[in-house]
């Protein structure tokens, strides 16, 4: 047997449940070494540094 709801869900209740599926803009911060925008707590893609230390050598 298929799943069948016992009572009808109102549009407001349905929409409240779906309200958490929105996309968010990623939080960006400036790199402390090169001032490029990057995601926090990650290695900078532009200069390869994290916390003012070079982690990945970038050409």
PQR file of N, CA, C, O and H, with PARSE charges and radii, in Angstrom:
ATOM      1  N   UNK A   1       0.829  -1.182   0.000 -0.4000 1.5000
ATOM      2  CA  UNK A   1       0.000   0.000   0.000 -0.0000 2.0000
ATOM      3  C   UNK A   1       0.877   1.251   0.000  0.5500 1.7000
ATOM      4  O   UNK A   1       1.972   1.268   0.561 -0.5500 1.4000
ATOM      5  N   UNK A   2       0.376   2.262  -0.627 -0.4000 1.5000
ATOM      6  CA  UNK A   2       1.110   3.523  -0.694 -0.0000 2.0000
ATOM      7  C   UNK A   2       0.888   4.330   0.584  0.5500 1.7000
ATOM      8  O   UNK A   2      -0.087   4.124   1.306 -0.5500 1.4000
ATOM      9  H   UNK A   2      -0.514   2.248  -1.082  0.4000 1.0000
ATOM     10  N   UNK A   3       1.800   5.237   0.843 -0.4000 1.5000
ATOM     11  CA  UNK A   3       1.662   6.107   2.003 -0.0000 2.0000
ATOM     12  C   UNK A   3       0.588   7.138   1.691  0.5500 1.7000
ATOM     13  O   UNK A   3       0.628   7.799   0.653 -0.5500 1.4000
ATOM     14  H   UNK A   3       2.593   5.404   0.257  0.4000 1.0000
ATOM     15  N   UNK A   4      -0.369   7.269   2.598 -0.4000 1.5000
ATOM     16  CA  UNK A   4      -1.483   8.179   2.373 -0.0000 2.0000
ATOM     17  C   UNK A   4      -1.681   9.029   3.626  0.5500 1.7000
ATOM     18  O   UNK A   4      -1.838   8.483   4.719 -0.5500 1.4000
ATOM     19  H   UNK A   4      -0.401   6.732   3.442  0.4000 1.0000
ATOM     20  N   UNK A   5      -1.677  10.360   3.486 -0.4000 1.5000
ATOM     21  CA  UNK A   5      -1.847  11.195   4.681 -0.0000 2.0000
ATOM     22  C   UNK A   5      -3.244  11.044   5.281  0.5500 1.7000
ATOM     23  O   UNK A   5      -4.234  10.905   4.563 -0.5500 1.4000
ATOM     24  H   UNK A   5      -1.550  10.803   2.599  0.4000 1.0000
ATOM     25  N   UNK A   6      -3.301  11.074   6.625 -0.4000 1.5000
ATOM     26  CA  UNK A   6      -4.576  10.911   7.314 -0.0000 2.0000
ATOM     27  C   UNK A   6      -5.450  12.160   7.148  0.5500 1.7000
ATOM     28  O   UNK A   6      -6.654  12.062   6.913 -0.5500 1.4000
ATOM     29  H   UNK A   6      -2.497  11.186   7.209  0.4000 1.0000
ATOM     30  N   UNK A   7      -4.814  13.349   7.275 -0.4000 1.5000
ATOM     31  CA  UNK A   7      -5.546  14.608   7.139 -0.0000 2.0000
ATOM     32  C   UNK A   7      -4.817  15.500   6.141  0.5500 1.7000
ATOM     33  O   UNK A   7      -3.629  15.317   5.876 -0.5500 1.4000
ATOM     34  H   UNK A   7      -3.835  13.429   7.466  0.4000 1.0000
ATOM     35  N   UNK A   8      -5.557  16.477   5.587 -0.4000 1.5000
ATOM     36  CA  UNK A   8      -4.961  17.409   4.636 -0.0000 2.0000
ATOM     37  C   UNK A   8      -4.055  18.395   5.365  0.5500 1.7000
ATOM     38  O   UNK A   8      -4.419  18.939   6.408 -0.5500 1.4000
ATOM     39  H   UNK A   8      -6.522  16.625   5.802  0.4000 1.0000
ATOM     40  N   UNK A   9      -2.884  18.615   4.806 -0.4000 1.5000
ATOM     41  CA  UNK A   9      -1.990  19.645   5.341 -0.0000 2.0000
ATOM     42  C   UNK A   9      -2.326  20.968   4.671  0.5500 1.7000
ATOM     43  O   UNK A   9      -2.505  21.038   3.455 -0.5500 1.4000
ATOM     44  H   UNK A   9      -2.589  18.173   3.958  0.4000 1.0000
ATOM     45  N   UNK A  10      -2.409  22.017   5.483 -0.4000 1.5000
ATOM     46  CA  UNK A  10      -2.738  23.330   4.928 -0.0000 2.0000
ATOM     47  C   UNK A  10      -1.554  23.875   4.137  0.5500 1.7000
ATOM     48  O   UNK A  10      -0.427  23.395   4.264 -0.5500 1.4000
ATOM     49  H   UNK A  10      -2.264  21.961   6.471  0.4000 1.0000
ATOM     50  N   UNK A  11      -1.834  24.890   3.314 -0.4000 1.5000
ATOM     51  CA  UNK A  11      -0.766  25.493   2.508 -0.0000 2.0000
ATOM     52  C   UNK A  11       0.288  26.151   3.386  0.5500 1.7000
ATOM     53  O   UNK A  11       1.476  26.122   3.067 -0.5500 1.4000
ATOM     54  H   UNK A  11      -2.749  25.280   3.211  0.4000 1.0000
ATOM     55  N   UNK A  12      -0.153  26.747   4.500 -0.4000 1.5000
ATOM     56  CA  UNK A  12       0.791  27.387   5.412 -0.0000 2.0000
ATOM     57  C   UNK A  12       1.729  26.379   6.058  0.5500 1.7000
ATOM     58  O   UNK A  12       2.930  26.630   6.159 -0.5500 1.4000
ATOM     59  H   UNK A  12      -1.118  26.771   4.759  0.4000 1.0000
ATOM     60  N   UNK A  13       1.199  25.245   6.496 -0.4000 1.5000
ATOM     61  CA  UNK A  13       2.022  24.210   7.118 -0.0000 2.0000
ATOM     62  C   UNK A  13       2.984  23.610   6.102  0.5500 1.7000
ATOM     63  O   UNK A  13       4.146  23.350   6.414 -0.5500 1.4000
ATOM     64  H   UNK A  13       0.224  25.042   6.414  0.4000 1.0000
ATOM     65  N   UNK A  14       2.489  23.390   4.876 -0.4000 1.5000
ATOM     66  CA  UNK A  14       3.327  22.862   3.798 -0.0000 2.0000
ATOM     67  C   UNK A  14       4.470  23.824   3.483  0.5500 1.7000
ATOM     68  O   UNK A  14       5.619  23.409   3.338 -0.5500 1.4000
ATOM     69  H   UNK A  14       1.545  23.601   4.623  0.4000 1.0000
ATOM     70  N   UNK A  15       4.141  25.115   3.380 -0.4000 1.5000
ATOM     71  CA  UNK A  15       5.151  26.105   3.021 -0.0000 2.0000
ATOM     72  C   UNK A  15       6.159  26.332   4.136  0.5500 1.7000
ATOM     73  O   UNK A  15       7.320  26.632   3.857 -0.5500 1.4000
ATOM     74  H   UNK A  15       3.207  25.452   3.498  0.4000 1.0000
ATOM     75  N   UNK A  16       5.747  26.197   5.392 -0.4000 1.5000
ATOM     76  CA  UNK A  16       6.692  26.301   6.507 -0.0000 2.0000
ATOM     77  C   UNK A  16       7.724  25.186   6.439  0.5500 1.7000
ATOM     78  O   UNK A  16       8.901  25.396   6.730 -0.5500 1.4000
ATOM     79  H   UNK A  16       4.804  25.954   5.619  0.4000 1.0000
ATOM     80  N   UNK A  17       7.273  24.007   6.056 -0.4000 1.5000
ATOM     81  CA  UNK A  17       8.178  22.863   5.948 -0.0000 2.0000
ATOM     82  C   UNK A  17       9.179  23.065   4.822  0.5500 1.7000
ATOM     83  O   UNK A  17      10.337  22.663   4.939 -0.5500 1.4000
ATOM     84  H   UNK A  17       6.316  23.837   5.820  0.4000 1.0000
ATOM     85  N   UNK A  18       8.742  23.685   3.734 -0.4000 1.5000
ATOM     86  CA  UNK A  18       9.611  23.895   2.572 -0.0000 2.0000
ATOM     87  C   UNK A  18      10.469  25.150   2.676  0.5500 1.7000
ATOM     88  O   UNK A  18      11.315  25.385   1.814 -0.5500 1.4000
ATOM     89  H   UNK A  18       7.802  24.012   3.639  0.4000 1.0000
ATOM     90  N   UNK A  19      10.269  25.959   3.712 -0.4000 1.5000
ATOM     91  CA  UNK A  19      10.973  27.235   3.829 -0.0000 2.0000
ATOM     92  C   UNK A  19      12.462  27.048   4.090  0.5500 1.7000
ATOM     93  O   UNK A  19      13.241  27.966   3.837 -0.5500 1.4000
ATOM     94  H   UNK A  19       9.582  25.768   4.413  0.4000 1.0000
ATOM     95  N   UNK A  20      12.881  25.885   4.589 -0.4000 1.5000
ATOM     96  CA  UNK A  20      14.282  25.660   4.938 -0.0000 2.0000
ATOM     97  C   UNK A  20      15.114  25.170   3.768  0.5500 1.7000
ATOM     98  O   UNK A  20      16.293  24.870   3.953 -0.5500 1.4000
ATOM     99  H   UNK A  20      12.248  25.139   4.795  0.4000 1.0000
ATOM    100  N   UNK A  21      14.551  25.077   2.570 -0.4000 1.5000
ATOM    101  CA  UNK A  21      15.269  24.563   1.410 -0.0000 2.0000
ATOM    102  C   UNK A  21      15.915  25.656   0.579  0.5500 1.7000
ATOM    103  O   UNK A  21      16.342  25.397  -0.546 -0.5500 1.4000
ATOM    104  H   UNK A  21      13.593  25.321   2.420  0.4000 1.0000
ATOM    105  N   UNK A  22      15.997  26.876   1.106 -0.4000 1.5000
ATOM    106  CA  UNK A  22      16.532  27.984   0.322 -0.0000 2.0000
ATOM    107  C   UNK A  22      18.064  27.903   0.225  0.5500 1.7000
ATOM    108  O   UNK A  22      18.730  27.333   1.089 -0.5500 1.4000
ATOM    109  H   UNK A  22      15.650  27.087   2.020  0.4000 1.0000
ATOM    110  N   UNK A  23      18.585  28.479  -0.828 -0.4000 1.5000
ATOM    111  CA  UNK A  23      20.029  28.543  -1.020 -0.0000 2.0000
ATOM    112  C   UNK A  23      20.563  29.750  -0.268  0.5500 1.7000
ATOM    113  O   UNK A  23      19.871  30.760  -0.139 -0.5500 1.4000
ATOM    114  H   UNK A  23      18.045  28.942  -1.529  0.4000 1.0000
ATOM    115  N   UNK A  24      21.780  29.653   0.227 -0.4000 1.5000
ATOM    116  CA  UNK A  24      22.412  30.763   0.927 -0.0000 2.0000
ATOM    117  C   UNK A  24      23.603  31.265   0.139  0.5500 1.7000
ATOM    118  O   UNK A  24      24.271  30.503  -0.559 -0.5500 1.4000
ATOM    119  H   UNK A  24      22.342  28.833   0.123  0.4000 1.0000
ATOM    120  N   UNK A  25      23.858  32.548   0.258 -0.4000 1.5000
ATOM    121  CA  UNK A  25      25.052  33.129  -0.335 -0.0000 2.0000
ATOM    122  C   UNK A  25      26.235  32.705   0.529  0.5500 1.7000
ATOM    123  O   UNK A  25      26.167  32.832   1.752 -0.5500 1.4000
ATOM    124  H   UNK A  25      23.316  33.168   0.825  0.4000 1.0000
ATOM    125  N   UNK A  26      27.326  32.202  -0.071 -0.4000 1.5000
ATOM    126  CA  UNK A  26      28.451  31.774   0.763 -0.0000 2.0000
ATOM    127  C   UNK A  26      29.082  32.956   1.496  0.5500 1.7000
ATOM    128  O   UNK A  26      29.215  34.049   0.945 -0.5500 1.4000
ATOM    129  H   UNK A  26      27.382  32.099  -1.064  0.4000 1.0000
ATOM    130  N   UNK A  27      29.466  32.716   2.739 -0.4000 1.5000
ATOM    131  CA  UNK A  27      30.105  33.742   3.548 -0.0000 2.0000
ATOM    132  C   UNK A  27      31.547  33.897   3.084  0.5500 1.7000
ATOM    133  O   UNK A  27      32.314  32.934   3.121 -0.5500 1.4000
ATOM    134  H   UNK A  27      29.358  31.828   3.186  0.4000 1.0000
ATOM    135  N   UNK A  28      31.925  35.096   2.648 -0.4000 1.5000
ATOM    136  CA  UNK A  28      33.266  35.338   2.141 -0.0000 2.0000
ATOM    137  C   UNK A  28      33.976  36.352   3.020  0.5500 1.7000
ATOM    138  O   UNK A  28      33.369  37.310   3.500 -0.5500 1.4000
ATOM    139  H   UNK A  28      31.302  35.877   2.619  0.4000 1.0000
ATOM    140  N   UNK A  29      35.284  36.130   3.227 -0.4000 1.5000
ATOM    141  CA  UNK A  29      36.125  37.060   3.977 -0.0000 2.0000
ATOM    142  C   UNK A  29      37.340  37.394   3.131  0.5500 1.7000
ATOM    143  O   UNK A  29      37.648  36.684   2.173 -0.5500 1.4000
ATOM    144  H   UNK A  29      35.777  35.352   2.837  0.4000 1.0000
ATOM    145  N   UNK A  30      38.033  38.473   3.479 -0.4000 1.5000
ATOM    146  CA  UNK A  30      39.239  38.845   2.746 -0.0000 2.0000
ATOM    147  C   UNK A  30      40.418  38.052   3.256  0.5500 1.7000
ATOM    148  O   UNK A  30      40.555  37.833   4.460 -0.5500 1.4000
ATOM    149  H   UNK A  30      37.784  39.049   4.257  0.4000 1.0000
ATOM    150  N   UNK A  31      41.270  37.619   2.344 -0.4000 1.5000
ATOM    151  CA  UNK A  31      42.507  36.919   2.702 -0.0000 2.0000
ATOM    152  C   UNK A  31      43.423  37.915   3.408  0.5500 1.7000
ATOM    153  O   UNK A  31      43.549  39.062   2.980 -0.5500 1.4000
ATOM    154  H   UNK A  31      41.158  37.797   1.366  0.4000 1.0000
ATOM    155  N   UNK A  32      44.056  37.476   4.482 -0.4000 1.5000
ATOM    156  CA  UNK A  32      44.909  38.386   5.243 -0.0000 2.0000
ATOM    157  C   UNK A  32      46.222  38.678   4.533  0.5500 1.7000
ATOM    158  O   UNK A  32      46.916  39.633   4.881 -0.5500 1.4000
ATOM    159  H   UNK A  32      43.954  36.544   4.830  0.4000 1.0000
ATOM    160  N   UNK A  33      46.571  37.856   3.532 -0.4000 1.5000
ATOM    161  CA  UNK A  33      47.829  38.057   2.821 -0.0000 2.0000
ATOM    162  C   UNK A  33      47.639  38.824   1.513  0.5500 1.7000
ATOM    163  O   UNK A  33      48.370  39.779   1.249 -0.5500 1.4000
ATOM    164  H   UNK A  33      46.007  37.080   3.249  0.4000 1.0000
ATOM    165  N   UNK A  34      46.661  38.415   0.686 -0.4000 1.5000
ATOM    166  CA  UNK A  34      46.506  39.031  -0.639 -0.0000 2.0000
ATOM    167  C   UNK A  34      45.203  39.821  -0.788  0.5500 1.7000
ATOM    168  O   UNK A  34      44.977  40.420  -1.839 -0.5500 1.4000
ATOM    169  H   UNK A  34      46.067  37.640   0.900  0.4000 1.0000
ATOM    170  N   UNK A  35      44.359  39.838   0.210 -0.4000 1.5000
ATOM    171  CA  UNK A  35      43.080  40.571   0.235 -0.0000 2.0000
ATOM    172  C   UNK A  35      42.074  40.092  -0.809  0.5500 1.7000
ATOM    173  O   UNK A  35      41.164  40.845  -1.159 -0.5500 1.4000
ATOM    174  H   UNK A  35      44.542  39.351   1.064  0.4000 1.0000
ATOM    175  N   UNK A  36      42.205  38.876  -1.315 -0.4000 1.5000
ATOM    176  CA  UNK A  36      41.201  38.284  -2.206 -0.0000 2.0000
ATOM    177  C   UNK A  36      40.070  37.728  -1.353  0.5500 1.7000
ATOM    178  O   UNK A  36      40.280  37.359  -0.198 -0.5500 1.4000
ATOM    179  H   UNK A  36      42.944  38.265  -1.031  0.4000 1.0000
ATOM    180  N   UNK A  37      38.870  37.668  -1.926 -0.4000 1.5000
ATOM    181  CA  UNK A  37      37.748  37.064  -1.221 -0.0000 2.0000
ATOM    182  C   UNK A  37      37.901  35.549  -1.215  0.5500 1.7000
ATOM    183  O   UNK A  37      38.213  34.941  -2.239 -0.5500 1.4000
ATOM    184  H   UNK A  37      38.700  37.968  -2.865  0.4000 1.0000
ATOM    185  N   UNK A  38      37.680  34.948  -0.053 -0.4000 1.5000
ATOM    186  CA  UNK A  38      37.815  33.494   0.098 -0.0000 2.0000
ATOM    187  C   UNK A  38      36.838  33.022   1.166  0.5500 1.7000
ATOM    188  O   UNK A  38      36.301  33.826   1.927 -0.5500 1.4000
ATOM    189  H   UNK A  38      37.428  35.441   0.779  0.4000 1.0000
ATOM    190  N   UNK A  39      36.614  31.727   1.216 -0.4000 1.5000
ATOM    191  CA  UNK A  39      35.761  31.165   2.254 -0.0000 2.0000
ATOM    192  C   UNK A  39      36.572  31.066   3.540  0.5500 1.7000
ATOM    193  O   UNK A  39      37.757  30.738   3.491 -0.5500 1.4000
ATOM    194  H   UNK A  39      37.050  31.073   0.597  0.4000 1.0000
ATOM    195  N   UNK A  40      35.955  31.344   4.700 -0.4000 1.5000
ATOM    196  CA  UNK A  40      36.713  31.333   5.943 -0.0000 2.0000
ATOM    197  C   UNK A  40      37.192  29.934   6.330  0.5500 1.7000
ATOM    198  O   UNK A  40      36.536  28.939   6.021 -0.5500 1.4000
ATOM    199  H   UNK A  40      34.992  31.610   4.740  0.4000 1.0000
ATOM    200  N   UNK A  41      38.327  29.867   7.002 -0.4000 1.5000
ATOM    201  CA  UNK A  41      38.932  28.635   7.509 -0.0000 2.0000
ATOM    202  C   UNK A  41      39.327  27.676   6.390  0.5500 1.7000
ATOM    203  O   UNK A  41      39.278  26.458   6.562 -0.5500 1.4000
ATOM    204  H   UNK A  41      38.859  30.675   7.253  0.4000 1.0000
ATOM    205  N   UNK A  42      39.719  28.232   5.242 -0.4000 1.5000
ATOM    206  CA  UNK A  42      40.182  27.424   4.114 -0.0000 2.0000
ATOM    207  C   UNK A  42      41.393  28.096   3.495  0.5500 1.7000
ATOM    208  O   UNK A  42      41.611  29.294   3.678 -0.5500 1.4000
ATOM    209  H   UNK A  42      39.759  29.221   5.103  0.4000 1.0000
ATOM    210  N   UNK A  43      42.176  27.327   2.766 -0.4000 1.5000
ATOM    211  CA  UNK A  43      43.348  27.869   2.080 -0.0000 2.0000
ATOM    212  C   UNK A  43      42.878  28.781   0.953  0.5500 1.7000
ATOM    213  O   UNK A  43      41.939  28.454   0.228 -0.5500 1.4000
ATOM    214  H   UNK A  43      42.000  26.354   2.617  0.4000 1.0000
ATOM    215  N   UNK A  44      43.536  29.925   0.814 -0.4000 1.5000
ATOM    216  CA  UNK A  44      43.195  30.885  -0.234 -0.0000 2.0000
ATOM    217  C   UNK A  44      43.587  30.301  -1.582  0.5500 1.7000
ATOM    218  O   UNK A  44      44.699  29.797  -1.747 -0.5500 1.4000
ATOM    219  H   UNK A  44      44.299  30.191   1.403  0.4000 1.0000
ATOM    220  N   UNK A  45      42.669  30.368  -2.554 -0.4000 1.5000
ATOM    221  CA  UNK A  45      42.958  29.825  -3.882 -0.0000 2.0000
ATOM    222  C   UNK A  45      43.877  30.729  -4.680  0.5500 1.7000
ATOM    223  O   UNK A  45      44.560  30.267  -5.594 -0.5500 1.4000
ATOM    224  H   UNK A  45      41.766  30.777  -2.421  0.4000 1.0000
ATOM    225  N   UNK A  46      43.904  32.023  -4.344 -0.4000 1.5000
ATOM    226  CA  UNK A  46      44.709  32.969  -5.108 -0.0000 2.0000
ATOM    227  C   UNK A  46      46.191  32.885  -4.737  0.5500 1.7000
ATOM    228  O   UNK A  46      47.051  32.840  -5.618 -0.5500 1.4000
ATOM    229  H   UNK A  46      43.350  32.399  -3.601  0.4000 1.0000
ATOM    230  N   UNK A  47      46.492  32.863  -3.428 -0.4000 1.5000
ATOM    231  CA  UNK A  47      47.899  32.884  -3.017 -0.0000 2.0000
ATOM    232  C   UNK A  47      48.352  31.603  -2.324  0.5500 1.7000
ATOM    233  O   UNK A  47      49.548  31.439  -2.083 -0.5500 1.4000
ATOM    234  H   UNK A  47      45.794  32.900  -2.713  0.4000 1.0000
ATOM    235  N   UNK A  48      47.441  30.690  -1.994 -0.4000 1.5000
ATOM    236  CA  UNK A  48      47.811  29.413  -1.388 -0.0000 2.0000
ATOM    237  C   UNK A  48      48.212  29.519   0.070  0.5500 1.7000
ATOM    238  O   UNK A  48      48.932  28.656   0.574 -0.5500 1.4000
ATOM    239  H   UNK A  48      46.469  30.823  -2.189  0.4000 1.0000
ATOM    240  N   UNK A  49      47.761  30.562   0.762 -0.4000 1.5000
ATOM    241  CA  UNK A  49      48.162  30.728   2.160 -0.0000 2.0000
ATOM    242  C   UNK A  49      46.961  30.530   3.078  0.5500 1.7000
ATOM    243  O   UNK A  49      45.806  30.683   2.681 -0.5500 1.4000
ATOM    244  H   UNK A  49      47.176  31.263   0.353  0.4000 1.0000
ATOM    245  N   UNK A  50      47.286  30.182   4.325 -0.4000 1.5000
ATOM    246  CA  UNK A  50      46.289  30.072   5.377 -0.0000 2.0000
ATOM    247  C   UNK A  50      46.906  30.651   6.638  0.5500 1.7000
ATOM    248  O   UNK A  50      47.989  30.236   7.052 -0.5500 1.4000
ATOM    249  H   UNK A  50      48.224  30.057   4.648  0.4000 1.0000
ATOM    250  N   UNK A  51      46.227  31.601   7.244 -0.4000 1.5000
ATOM    251  CA  UNK A  51      46.695  32.257   8.458 -0.0000 2.0000
ATOM    252  C   UNK A  51      48.081  32.879   8.249  0.5500 1.7000
ATOM    253  O   UNK A  51      48.966  32.744   9.095 -0.5500 1.4000
ATOM    254  H   UNK A  51      45.348  31.938   6.908  0.4000 1.0000
ATOM    255  N   UNK A  52      48.258  33.563   7.111 -0.4000 1.5000
ATOM    256  CA  UNK A  52      49.486  34.265   6.719 -0.0000 2.0000
ATOM    257  C   UNK A  52      50.679  33.333   6.508  0.5500 1.7000
ATOM    258  O   UNK A  52      51.816  33.800   6.448 -0.5500 1.4000
ATOM    259  H   UNK A  52      47.539  33.673   6.424  0.4000 1.0000
ATOM    260  N   UNK A  53      50.441  32.027   6.396 -0.4000 1.5000
ATOM    261  CA  UNK A  53      51.511  31.062   6.122 -0.0000 2.0000
ATOM    262  C   UNK A  53      51.233  30.405   4.781  0.5500 1.7000
ATOM    263  O   UNK A  53      50.090  30.051   4.490 -0.5500 1.4000
ATOM    264  H   UNK A  53      49.517  31.648   6.446  0.4000 1.0000
ATOM    265  N   UNK A  54      52.261  30.240   3.964 -0.4000 1.5000
ATOM    266  CA  UNK A  54      52.086  29.617   2.665 -0.0000 2.0000
ATOM    267  C   UNK A  54      51.951  28.103   2.843  0.5500 1.7000
ATOM    268  O   UNK A  54      52.852  27.442   3.359 -0.5500 1.4000
ATOM    269  H   UNK A  54      53.189  30.528   4.200  0.4000 1.0000
ATOM    270  N   UNK A  55      50.834  27.583   2.414 -0.4000 1.5000
ATOM    271  CA  UNK A  55      50.547  26.152   2.548 -0.0000 2.0000
ATOM    272  C   UNK A  55      50.782  25.454   1.218  0.5500 1.7000
ATOM    273  O   UNK A  55      51.428  24.408   1.167 -0.5500 1.4000
ATOM    274  H   UNK A  55      50.103  28.121   1.995  0.4000 1.0000
ATOM    275  N   UNK A  56      50.257  26.035   0.140 -0.4000 1.5000
ATOM    276  CA  UNK A  56      50.363  25.452  -1.194 -0.0000 2.0000
ATOM    277  C   UNK A  56      51.156  26.414  -2.067  0.5500 1.7000
ATOM    278  O   UNK A  56      50.769  27.576  -2.197 -0.5500 1.4000
ATOM    279  H   UNK A  56      49.732  26.885   0.182  0.4000 1.0000
ATOM    280  N   UNK A  57      52.249  25.966  -2.668 -0.4000 1.5000
ATOM    281  CA  UNK A  57      52.979  26.872  -3.573 -0.0000 2.0000
ATOM    282  C   UNK A  57      52.169  27.146  -4.839  0.5500 1.7000
ATOM    283  O   UNK A  57      51.762  26.216  -5.535 -0.5500 1.4000
ATOM    284  H   UNK A  57      52.563  25.023  -2.563  0.4000 1.0000
ATOM    285  N   UNK A  58      51.939  28.425  -5.133 -0.4000 1.5000
ATOM    286  CA  UNK A  58      51.169  28.834  -6.293 -0.0000 2.0000
ATOM    287  C   UNK A  58      52.108  29.518  -7.282  0.5500 1.7000
ATOM    288  O   UNK A  58      52.906  30.376  -6.906 -0.5500 1.4000
ATOM    289  H   UNK A  58      52.270  29.180  -4.567  0.4000 1.0000
ATOM    290  N   UNK A  59      51.999  29.124  -8.557 -0.4000 1.5000
ATOM    291  CA  UNK A  59      52.885  29.708  -9.575 -0.0000 2.0000
ATOM    292  C   UNK A  59      52.491  31.111  -9.918  0.5500 1.7000
ATOM    293  O   UNK A  59      53.133  31.745 -10.756 -0.5500 1.4000
ATOM    294  H   UNK A  59      51.350  28.427  -8.862  0.4000 1.0000
TER
END
